[in-house]
Amino acid sequence: MTKKVMTQILYKNPGDSNWSELSDYYDIEINRTCSETKKASTFSFKIFNKDNDYTNVISENTELKIRAKYSTDTSWNLLMYGDVTYVGPSIKTESGNVILIRGEDRIKRMFDEFTPGSYSNMTAKEIIEAQVNTYFNRRGLEIALDLADSPKVIDHYAKSSEYPFSAWLEELSGADFTGNGNYIYYISHENGENTLVWKPKPSTVDDSFNFDEFIENVYSYSFAKNQNEVVTSLLINAGKDLNGNAIYEVYQNVSQIQKNGGKSKWAYKAWPKIAQTLKYYNPSWDNDQIRTAAKEIAKAKAALYLAVNGNLTWKGEIVMYGNENYSVGNVIQVKSSAVGFTTYKKLRIREINHKINYKGWITTLRVAEDEKTLT
């Protein structure tokens, strides 16, 4: 017997103390992402606006909670806690007037606020925890923290009021600050909470899909080589010299450019710690020595980066019955002789898409192979 899908959208406008339940909505779509995508988690849905009942009910900055469950479930799954960023005009259709609503994850939007701070002799984990509690939880946002340990103690870390907290997260997740490789982060809504998850990139397998056999809950799958992400050329900012001028260098993977028929794909990388480190450990060097050494280090680092990111990687989608069994950033493994995966291929979940409409609840895992092969 087909399980009935139940949904609920709660909303609260600025100044409201209680949540209200929305009705007359349909075609819900939610796209959840992790830090590797560089994209915000988003949502959209449509509302029947008969007699203009909803014209002034939902507006920009209205808070929303979108929940779903099957009729056999005892508790709701919180799929999105977001802010409305777009309210479309009321459009006349055959079914009546309709309004399109779009928005983004509320916590991610908060993290784009500017948050100055200064810390000494603390780990990246401790800095993130202190900054979240100082700027967000004191305002009652109730962001739970699931932060992994990071072994490196940072001597001093400070940012001005022109630096958003999302940039703090991005920088502090790098191997230079964690002391334990690159970390990944995302907002989780598990157990109905808003939780910032920050941890080393998982490498252990969360689930396996053998498409050479029938898999009951999967509708379809597709995989292809991801040519759009192949980077062949870098413009590098290696920091500032003794006069405060930027040190730029260019490096290209000539062999990969030749494989691409002479076409280059450029990327920009800022590695300011190159010059910072040189100036700190070589106080007697003049400006020319700093610049020359910084450019050589930048080229060596670029060669390693392009050796990894200059190769074609796999990407794909797995479409299945609606569920909340997977987390962005986790690793699955896939086997399919039809695709060419005669042994299991490890892929990382970059995005999770939910669509709920009159047909039911469909979940799509958007996966991609890491630039560096998972072992």
N, C-alpha and C positions, 0 to 999 in steps of 0.2 A: 504494500500500500504506500502511495506517495505521501510523504510528510508535508504538512502545511507549513509554509513560511510565514512567520509573524514579524512585523517591524514596528518600531516606535521612534518618533522624532519628538524630542523635548526641546523647548526654546525658552530663552530668558533674555529680555532686553535690558540695556543699561538702566539701573535704578530698581529693577525688579528684585524681590527677595526670594521668590519661589519660581519653580519651573512650571511651564504649561505644556500641554500636549497638543501637537499639531495634527490636523486631519486633512483629508483631500489631497494628499501627495502621492506621487508615483515616480517610476523610473529613477530609483536611487543608484548612484554610482560613487564608489569610494576607491581612491588609489593611495595606498600607504607605501612609503618609501623609507630607505635607510640613507645614511650620510653619503654613501658612495655614489648615489645618483645625482647629488647636488640639486635635488628638487624637493619642494615641499609636498607633504601629504595633502590631498585635496578631496573635495566631495561636490556632488551636484544632485539636484532632484527637481521635479516639476510640481507645481501646485495648481489645482483647478481653482480659478478665481471667480467663481460665480457671484454675481452682484457686487464684485470688487470687495469681497469679504476679507481678503488678505493684503490689500494694497498697502495698508499702514501697519500690519502686524509684524512682518519681517522686514528688516532694513539692514544696511551695512553695520557690522559689529554686533549683530544679534548673536548670542551664544547658542550653539546647538549640540545636542547629544543624539547620535543616530545608533539605534540598537536593533539587533535581530536575533531570532531564535527559531527553532522548529517547534511545532506544537507538542512534541514529545519531550522537549527540554524543560528543565525546572528553573533555569536562570537565563537572563539575557546576556548576549555578547555585545559589549560596547565596541562598535566598529569605528566610531569617530567622535571626538570632542573638538568642535571647531568653531570658527568665527565666520559669519557671512561676509563675503567680500564683494559680491555682485548680486543685485536684484534686477532682473530683466523687466522690460515693460510687459504689461498685460496684453497678450496676443490672442486674437480671436481665432479659434479653430472649429472644426466640425463638432468637437466634443464640448466646446465652451471656451471661455477665456482661460489662458494658461500663463503662469509666470515661471521663468527659469531661475533657480537659485544656485549660486556657486559659492564655495568658500575654501578655507585652508585650516589645517590643524591649528588649534588655538595656542597650544604650548609652543609650537614652532614659530608662530607669529610673535609671541612674547619674547622668544630668544633673539629676535632681530632688533630688539631694543638696545640702545647704547648703555653699556654698563662699565664705568671705570672701576679700576681696582689695582691694588698693589699687594703682593705677597712675597714672603721670603722663607727659604728653608722648608718648603712644603712640596709634596708630590702633586702630580697633575690631578689625581683623584681628589686630594684634599682641597685644591684650589677650586675645582668645579663645584664641589659640595658647598664650600663657603660662599661662592658667588651666587649659586642658586638660592641658598637660604637667605642671603643678604638682600637680593634684588627681587625675588619672586615669591618665596614662601611667606615672607613677612607681610605681603599684600594679600595673603589668603588664597593663593593659587593652588596650594596643596599638591605640589609636584613631588611624587615619591621618587626616591633615588635607588637605582640598582647599578652601582658603580664597582667595577672590578678594581683590585689593587694595582697600583703602578709603582714599580720599585725605585725609580729614579727620584732623588731629592733635587728640586730646582732651586738654585741659589737665590734668584730674584726673578719675579715675573710681574710686570706692570703694564697696564693699557690705559689709554686716555679715554675721555668721554665720547670720542668719535669712533669707538671700537665696539660693535655689537657683540652680544654674548655668543651668537652663532659662530662668529670668527674665533672667539676664545676656544670653543669646542673643537673647531676644525684644526687649529694650531696645536692645542694640547693633546689631540689624538694622534699626532705624529710620533714616529719612533724616537726622534730627538728629545722628546719631553716625557714619554712614558717609560723609556728604558726597557721596553718589552715588545717592540715592534709596533706597527700601526694598529690603532683601535678603531672600532666602529661604534656608531651611536644611532639611536632612533627613539621615538616616543611609542611606548607600549600602552595599550588600554586593557591589558589582562586584569581580570577580577574587578573590572569597573573603575580602575584607578588610572591616573595619568602618571606614567612612570618614565623617567629618563633612564634608558639602558645604555651603558657605556662599558665596553669590554673589548679584549683582544679579538681580532677577526676570527670567528670560529672556523676550525678546520675539520672537526669531527662531523660525521654524517648524521643528519637529523632524520632522514627518511630515504628509502630506495624505491625506484620505479623501474621495473623490468617490462618494457613495452613489447617484448617478444612474447609475453603472456597477457591474457586478459586482465585488466584492472577495473574492478567494478565501478568505482566512483569517479573515473576519469572519462571525460567526453572526447577530448582530442589533445594532440600535442604537435609541436613543430619546432625544428631547430635549424639554424643556418650559421654560416661564418659571419662574424660581425666585422665588416670591413670599415665601418664608419669610425671606429675607435682607434684605428691604427695610426699612431703618431710617428712621423719620420724626422721632424725637425723641431728644434727647441730654440726659443729666445730666452736667455737666462739672465735674471737679475741676481748677482752674487753679493749684494749688499752695497754698503757705501765705503768709499776710500777715506783717507785721512782729512780730505777737504770737504767731505760731505757729499761728494758726487757719486751717483750710481755707477756700478761696475757691470756693464753688459757684455755678454758673450753669445755667440751663435754656434750651434752644433747640429750637424745633419747626418743621418744614417744613409750613406750613399747607396749601399747595396740594396736596402729596402726601397729606396726611391726608384732604383732601376727596375726592381720587381713590380713596382706600381706603374711602370710605363713612363717614368720620369715625373710623376705627380708627387707633390709634397703635401703633407698635412702638418700644419704648425701648431705648436702649443707654447704657452708662456709659463715659466716656472720662476718663482721667487724663492731663492735660497739665501737669505740675508746672513745666516749664521756662518757662511763661508768667510766673509770679510770680518765679521765680529770675532771669530775664533782666531784668525790670523793676527788681528791687531792686539788681541789680548795676550797671546803667547809670544809675540815678536815685537815688543815695544820699541826696539831700536831700528826697525825697518823704516825706510822712507816710503813715500807714496807710490813710486814706480814699482818697488818690490812688492808692496801689498797688492797692487792692481795685477801685476804679472802672475803672482802666485794664485790669486783668487780666480783668474781666468783659466789657469791650468786645472785647478781643482774642479771648477764648474764644468769644463769639458770632459773630465774623467767621470764625474757624476752623471753628466748627460749621456755619455756613451753607455753606462750601465742602465740608465732609465730607458733609453731607446732600444736597448737589446731586449728588454722585457716587454715594453709597450709597442714595439714595432712589429709584433707578430699577430697574425689573425687569431681571434678567439671565437668561441662558440657562444651563441645566445639563443634563447627560445622561450616558448610559453607552454604551460601545462594547464589545461582548462578542466575544471572538476566541479562536482557538486559543492554548493556553498558550505564553507566551514571556517573555523578559526583555529585550525590545528597547526599553523605554520607562522614563523616569525621572519620578518625581513632581516637579512644579514646572515641567516643560517645556511648551511650547506646540505644539498641533496645529491644523490647520485642516480644516474640514468643509464639504462642499457637499451639499445635499439639497433638491431641489425639493419633495419631499413635506412636508418640515418648514417650508419657506419660506426656506431658505438658497439663493437663486439664485446668489449669489456666495459665495466662501469666507468662513466665519466662524471667527475665531480663538478657541480655548478652551484653558484651562490644565488640565493633569492634576493634580487635587487628591489623588486616591487611586488605588492600583493593587491590585486584589483578585485573588488566586489561589485557585482551588478545584481540588483533585486528589482524585478518587474513582474508582470502578470505571468511570465513563464516560470518564475521561481527565483532561486538564489544561485548564482554562478560565481565561482572564485577562480581567478587566473593567477598562477605563479609566473612572474617574469624573471627569468634566470639568466645568468651569464657566467662564463668562465673567467676566473681571475686572470689578470695579466700575467701573474706568476703562477705556474701550474701548482695546484694543490696536491700534496703527497699524502 
